[in-house]
Amino acid sequence: MYIFDSVKKEKREFIPLEEGKVSLYVCGPTVYDDAHLGHAKSALVFDLLTRVLSANGLDVTYARNITDIDDKIIKKAIAQKKGIKEITDFYTEAFHKEMEAIGVSRPDIEPKATESLNAMFEMMQQLIDAGHAYATKDGDVYFDTASDSEYLTLSSRVQEEDDRQERVESSSLKKNPADFAMWKSVKDGSLTFDSPFGAGRPGWHLECSAMIEKHLAKPNTAFAVDIHGGGADLLFPHHENEAAQTRCSSNHELANYWMHNGFVNIDGEKMSKSLGNSFFLKDALKEYDGEVLRFYLLSTHYRSNFNFNTEDLATAKKRLDKIYRLKKRLFGLVGNSDATEFQSKLLEALSDDMNVSTALALIDEMISNANETLDTAGKHKALKKETLSNLAYIEKLLGFGIKNPFEYFQFGIDEETKSTIAMLMEKRDIAKKEKNFEESDRLRNEILAFGVTLMDTPAGTFWEKV
């Protein structure tokens, strides 16, 4: 398996620190607002990565944090006159539901900042003792960037005087403009946490380094984790500062491989809340099936910037529809679990730095060839079993085609209408059994009036939206 290391800027063969096992850490959401398409893209990328690693026989431990301490959270709580935990619990639950809707599995470990304070205190003290951090008379604790000769080697960046290093106001007591806060004293009466350094709140960069040491790092290893990932915007300053904290507080570097996914643009313009084009995932899910969004957001290579627009989304849906049309064609049949040449090629493509373009081309070709043969005379028992096996493998590896094919084509019909259709179909079945064909036809026409079509199959009667 090969991974493009975004720090070394080259594709590298993936060799885990411990044979057969992989530790992966990805920066998660700050839970003060709804998830947007950028969150969805990153979550999908690393969901796919875990699937590919697992398919290659590796035991993956995947951690993704929840930032539930942040000034933005406090501001929202004040504005809505709610408690901090009420805000963070609400948006954490919403994040989980929306990720589930696009087929993203929960990580194995999901630490929260509020649950990791002791690990942060320990790391800060180690850095102070080693001369890499200092406390000011105001009660702040800063990382001394000048003390780390390797600072900025991760991002290959030249430090600018006005670079924003943290999400809180800087202090004039910093030794260097580039020094970043690990602990900020708070004297305005807002939320604080007790610490050996005084009451305050942790800096944003500290939590991930501390969580990785607490949950994933092992002693006497060259790196704390195999892979660290996140959006491209996190390379500097977030990941740069994480790496500096880990390097200077322990005997290892933070990650052996760094992976960063590209930005999401809305109709060609970089997604930004300040521009008013931060497309919330919950809004997209009202208009499109979650699996369609999954297919669309994964259809571009993870390192490329993604341009979200409705025209390309419609094209992606038609491509996914082909998987479901073939699945519907074979509905009710039983496949086998035998490995196929197609499956080997699909895994090979995705093992090459998740080459999704090649993977999707292979899927298109498999579907086309299967349909072409099934259109000819004959029972094609072997092909049907092989195709069902291939579809199951696509479902496992990519998360496409996981639904009942008839239900997939029902998206856009509200639950009340679905219940009414189910009731009418039950009455129609009774009429057919009683050979009351006039009533059966009447009920059929009543069902069709909802803008759906009916399909009578050996496995039963199904409907889908026209």
HELIX and SHEET records of a PDB file:
HELIX    1   1 LEU A   37  ALA A   55  1                                  19    
HELIX    2   2 ASP A   71  GLN A   80  1                                  10    
HELIX    3   3 ILE A   84  ALA A  101  1                                  18    
HELIX    4   4 ALA A  113  GLU A  115  5                                   3    
HELIX    5   5 LEU A  117  ASP A  129  1                                  13    
HELIX    6   6 THR A  145  SER A  147  5                                   3    
HELIX    7   7 TRP A  204  HIS A  215  1                                  12    
HELIX    8   8 ALA A  232  LEU A  234  5                                   3    
HELIX    9   9 LEU A  235  HIS A  239  3                                   5    
HELIX   10  10 GLU A  240  SER A  249  1                                  10    
HELIX   11  11 LYS A  273  LEU A  275  5                                   3    
HELIX   12  12 LEU A  281  GLU A  287  1                                   7    
HELIX   13  13 GLY A  290  LEU A  298  1                                   9    
HELIX   14  14 THR A  310  ARG A  329  1                                  20    
HELIX   15  15 GLU A  341  LEU A  350  1                                  10    
HELIX   16  16 VAL A  356  LEU A  374  1                                  19    
HELIX   17  17 LYS A  381  LEU A  398  1                                  18    
HELIX   18  18 PRO A  405  TYR A  408  1                                   4    
HELIX   19  19 GLU A  415  LYS A  433  1                                  19    
HELIX   20  20 PHE A  437  LEU A  448  1                                  12    
SHEET    1   A 2 TYR A   2  ASP A   5  0                                        
SHEET    2   A 2 GLU A  10  GLU A  13 -1                                        
SHEET    1   B 4 ASP A  59  ARG A  64  0                                        
SHEET    2   B 4 LYS A  21  VAL A  26  1                                        
SHEET    3   B 4 PHE A 223  GLY A 231  1                                        
SHEET    4   B 4 GLU A 253  ASN A 261  1                                        
SHEET    1   C 4 ALA A 133  ALA A 135  0                                        
SHEET    2   C 4 VAL A 141  PHE A 143 -1                                        
SHEET    3   C 4 PHE A 180  SER A 185 -1                                        
SHEET    4   C 4 GLY A 200  PRO A 202 -1                                        
SHEET    1   D 3 GLU A 269  LYS A 270  0                                        
SHEET    2   D 3 VAL A 264  ILE A 266 -1                                        
SHEET    3   D 3 PHE A 306  PHE A 308  1                                        
SHEET    1   E 2 VAL A 452  THR A 457  0                                        
SHEET    2   E 2 GLY A 460  LYS A 465 -1                                        
END                                                                             
